[in-house]
Amino acid sequence: MQHRRLVIYIFCLIVIAILIAGGMEFYKTKVLSDDARTYVLEDLRATNPNADVVEILSWESKTNDAGGQYFLIKARVSEGMNTPCPKRTHYTYYYPAQNFVPGTPERVVYGCSVCGGAGCVIAFPEEAIIASHTNSGSSSIDAFIARYTDAVPAVTEEGGNWIVTWTSAAAGYGYRVEIAQNGEIRGVNSV
């Protein structure tokens, strides 16, 4: 009878030890994940103090060849969201595999030009802003922005199209531009 109790106690201790070890691994992963997110956002805000948007786009847990865990983190930095020519850059971090050194930044939107027509995809709000005044059919918006330097855009998505609304306090009116995913201007209306 005592032998059976001893076996039960040992079995319970083993189960408890396994649960504690699993809990510690979960906690370690959770802390590492939270730390990684915090460090990436802090680093991007410090290196891009004028950014309008700094956000984590995706992250995933990976294992290197040596069996070590790291996080592959992709982030976005957008600047000039209230201007006619915003910029968007994507950053990739390998944390802590490369001592928190980010990969080469990918300039996604820059230069104030975007595609239009067949084969084009307007994938980001920054591209929609640029397309709203540079693509074919947007000359009235370009003239509005040139005349009213306080004009600012606001971007939304509706029914698969981009909507860019340009407003100017000095003008007292604005424009609503509907842009298809291929960059085609679907409509320009006064607001």
Salt bridges, closest charged atoms under 4 A:
ASP34 OD2 - LYS30 NZ 3.11
GLU55 OE2 - ARG76 NH1 2.80
GLU60 OE1 - LYS62 NZ 3.48
GLU126 OE2 - ARG76 NH2 2.97
GLU126 OE1 - ARG88 NH1 3.12
ASP142 OD1 - HIS133 ND1 3.59
GLU158 OE1 - ARG176 NH2 3.03
GLU184 OE2 - ARG186 NE 3.92
